């Protein structure tokens, strides 16, 4: 079993959100360098992510359960940390991996389709902005998680920041199709978050299994769309390797680990760090504009994340 403290869980989710912020930019660059469509990009992201986690598992022993003879709850002497990831029954673990993989295939593809329809900043803001609302509702109904006044205030501040982040004097590309894909992505992301918060198994096995299932779901469409990059092969494969390593293998492994200790809604709000980083990358790498109101929105987002993280560490992680 693996012990995860609330502090460590918050750190893991924060790192995951920061890493995710590079995923949209990498996908957009892959469109340009490799001429790939959204389904093919998602397929290579999953395939590379699974390969990286498999390699990390062999080299670092990720996914192995730790002996519990020193856990005082089991008669040992080592102090136990607050929360524990316990290995679930085989059937339940397989079912969770299958559902996670299908949902990941849906929301990753929808996200890249949203980028193609509305641009990086808008796609990221709508996707990640809708997620805390969906997760908060699902967490209350399905997991008994209560936000409380401070949590509700943090979500409100975060959504205000997101709204300001979209104000760029009309230079953003809005489209009904792009926003629709982004909302579908948000629904899939919320489902994965709630599912893996409700039943936390071994996070790296869950992530790797989800990548394999998601990749298999996407393979037929990716083959029809064009699986191999048609542009600069060196640049394309370098971007695929980065996409599979940082915003996929690393980010999802840490995110699923952090969910063992952090409420689903808190994790989803902390993930709002992603659009701030994505917006900055859009400005630096893709020529998108970031106005004064958008910059203020980013500051509000980071403040809301800090407020909710402080509340979580202060003991607000209980359920009702």
C-alpha angles and dihedrals in degrees: 000000000000122000118216124185122207091247092052091045091054090049092050094050091047092052090046092052091049091050091048089057088071094051099078093049091048090050092049091049090049089055088056100039100037106025091230126154125231096266093050091047090052091048093053091045091056095041093050091043092053091048092050093049091047090051092046090049092054094045101037103025094243114173095031117126117237123232113259101202090113095050109111090213086065097042098276132118108237113106110250121231119234102267134025134204105222123197108251128216114287095246094048091047092051092048092050091049092050094049091043092051095049092046091048090051090053098046098040092051092044090051094053090045088053090052090052091049103039109012132257100286098047094042092051095044095049094043098047093034094058093045100074090052092052093043093047091053093045093044091054095045100038107024103028092237115158121205099201125200095295093048093047090049091050092051090048092051090047093052090047089053090050091052090051091047089062093054104100102144092269096300093120120096110240121184133165091232093050093050091046092054089048092053091049089051090051092052092052092046091050090051093052091048094050094044095051093043091052094051114019113190129165101323101210093049089048092050095046092045090048091052092051094048092044092048092051090050091053099040099087093050092042090053091051092046095047119279103199124067113256098196133058103346096202094051093042096052092043090055091046090052091050092045091052095045111041110025093029119031096026097037099046095042091054094041094053089046092051092051089069090069106024129067115253093242092048091050091050093050092047086053086066085085083080099071091048091056092040092052091051091049089048089056096044100041109019104037096246119150128244113195130196094265090048091052090050088050090055090052090051090050093053090046091053091049091051091048094051093044090053090051091050092052090046091064103273095127098095125115132223 
